Amino acid sequence: MKYALFFDIDGTLVSFDTHQIPASTIFALTQAKANGHRVFIATGRPIQILTNIGAIEHLVDGYITTNGAHCFVGDEVVCTNAIAQQDVDIMLDDARRYDYSCVVASTTQFAVYNPHPDFDQIFIQQLAVEGLNADCMNLEKALTEPILQFSPFFDIEHEQQLMPRLSGCISGRWHPAFTDITARGTDKGSALHKMARHLGIDMAHTIAFGDGGNDLTMIREAGIGVAMGNANDLLKQHADHITTSVDDNGILQAFRHFGII
């Protein structure tokens, strides 16, 4: 059986410790492609900051980005789901009123509204995001385009207070310092269905790999959901299989378990 393999990036393909894709994962993906399986990215990252998968980029068949808000195969767009202007206004007003940073991902821009040091500390230092420059971080331009995702820097308590006001949005938290907010009905699980329909893939022949809260819908909806050993407890509870961590050959171990290689 040939599978369509869907991978989260941070904490799944890429180590939080080294900011690299482990050699065992590169080997496993190369062998899987040689065996006729297809490889897809499924990330919360906007397309503008897909900067840490160069080692396996040539193996990728398609992309789910911004938690399903923008999906594409080559130059062909599978789906684009924007946040309603009313919710955009509420989100930005809340960031201004309570004085926190908020990443704004539009169709072409990755910018920061009301920037604070926590953005640099997490995105630049912890996540090692590269290539952030004036060409892709134009806030003024971003706010004239459809907004695909917000990443506000606040805790769970503030998230619980705000989300009822964002009636057209959902939240998917994978980091304690911030969450990802997209239009309602936009998540990795729904995007996986759209990609599968677009490409004529049987959902039973999909395997999804993840570690964080924004991977939960994908893990549930895939034919087989695999949680990394470093995944949170909720994701592990809903997974069909738990492999070892990203730094302990987790992808390679899972591939061997399912006979992919």
GIZI-V998432 format. One record per residue. N is the residue number from 1. RES is the residue in three letters. OMEGA is omega in whole degrees, 0 to 359 (NA if undefined). Layout:
# GIZI-V998432
N RES OMEGA
N RES OMEGA
This chain:
# GIZI-V998432
1 MET 177
2 LYS 185
3 TYR 165
4 ALA 188
5 LEU 183
6 PHE 187
7 PHE 162
8 ASP 180
9 ILE 189
10 ASP 181
11 GLY 179
12 THR 173
13 LEU 186
14 VAL 179
15 SER 173
16 PHE 183
17 ASP 184
18 THR 185
19 HIS 181
20 GLN 170
21 ILE 182
22 PRO 180
23 ALA 180
24 SER 178
25 THR 177
26 ILE 177
27 PHE 183
28 ALA 180
29 LEU 178
30 THR 179
31 GLN 179
32 ALA 177
33 LYS 179
34 ALA 179
35 ASN 174
36 GLY 177
37 HIS 180
38 ARG 187
39 VAL 180
40 PHE 174
41 ILE 176
42 ALA 191
43 THR 171
44 GLY 181
45 ARG 169
46 PRO 182
47 ILE 183
48 GLN 182
49 ILE 171
50 LEU 190
51 THR 188
52 ASN 181
53 ILE 183
54 GLY 183
55 ALA 182
56 ILE 185
57 GLU 181
58 HIS 181
59 LEU 190
60 VAL 181
61 ASP 181
62 GLY 189
63 TYR 162
64 ILE 181
65 THR 182
66 THR 177
67 ASN 177
68 GLY 181
69 ALA 179
70 HIS 183
71 CYS 183
72 PHE 174
73 VAL 187
74 GLY 178
75 ASP 184
76 GLU 179
77 VAL 178
78 VAL 177
79 CYS 172
80 THR 183
81 ASN 183
82 ALA 176
83 ILE 180
84 ALA 184
85 GLN 179
86 GLN 179
87 ASP 174
88 VAL 181
89 ASP 180
90 ILE 182
91 MET 182
92 LEU 177
93 ASP 180
94 ASP 178
95 ALA 179
96 ARG 185
97 ARG 184
98 TYR 170
99 ASP 173
100 TYR 178
101 SER 177
102 CYS 175
103 VAL 180
104 VAL 178
105 ALA 176
106 SER 184
107 THR 180
108 THR 188
109 GLN 173
110 PHE 189
111 ALA 181
112 VAL 176
113 TYR 179
114 ASN 186
115 PRO 175
116 HIS 181
117 PRO 182
118 ASP 177
119 PHE 179
120 ASP 182
121 GLN 185
122 ILE 185
123 PHE 183
124 ILE 185
125 GLN 184
126 GLN 183
127 LEU 177
128 ALA 177
129 VAL 182
130 GLU 171
131 GLY 179
132 LEU 183
133 ASN 185
134 ALA 182
135 ASP 182
136 CYS 182
137 MET 179
138 ASN 184
139 LEU 181
140 GLU 179
141 LYS 180
142 ALA 184
143 LEU 172
144 THR 182
145 GLU 172
146 PRO 180
147 ILE 183
148 LEU 184
149 GLN 168
150 PHE 172
151 SER 181
152 PRO 181
153 PHE 174
154 PHE 184
155 ASP 184
156 ILE 181
157 GLU 179
158 HIS 177
159 GLU 181
160 GLN 178
161 GLN 186
162 LEU 191
163 MET 176
164 PRO 179
165 ARG 178
166 LEU 190
167 SER 181
168 GLY 186
169 CYS 171
170 ILE 181
171 SER 176
172 GLY 185
173 ARG 174
174 TRP 178
175 HIS 183
176 PRO 185
177 ALA 182
178 PHE 176
179 THR 176
180 ASP 181
181 ILE 179
182 THR 177
183 ALA 180
184 ARG 183
185 GLY 180
186 THR 176
187 ASP 184
188 LYS 180
189 GLY 179
190 SER 179
191 ALA 177
192 LEU 177
193 HIS 182
194 LYS 179
195 MET 181
196 ALA 178
197 ARG 182
198 HIS 184
199 LEU 180
200 GLY 181
201 ILE 174
202 ASP 181
203 MET 178
204 ALA 182
205 HIS 177
206 THR 174
207 ILE 180
208 ALA 181
209 PHE 180
210 GLY 181
211 ASP 188
212 GLY 182
213 GLY 180
214 ASN 176
215 ASP 189
216 LEU 182
217 THR 179
218 MET 179
219 ILE 179
220 ARG 189
221 GLU 182
222 ALA 175
223 GLY 175
224 ILE 177
225 GLY 183
226 VAL 175
227 ALA 175
228 MET 179
229 GLY 178
230 ASN 181
231 ALA 176
232 ASN 187
233 ASP 181
234 LEU 179
235 LEU 179
236 LYS 180
237 GLN 184
238 HIS 182
239 ALA 174
240 ASP 182
241 HIS 175
242 ILE 178
243 THR 177
244 THR 186
245 SER 178
246 VAL 181
247 ASP 180
248 ASP 173
249 ASN 186
250 GLY 180
251 ILE 179
252 LEU 180
253 GLN 180
254 ALA 179
255 PHE 178
256 ARG 180
257 HIS 183
258 PHE 177
259 GLY 179
260 ILE 174
261 ILE NA
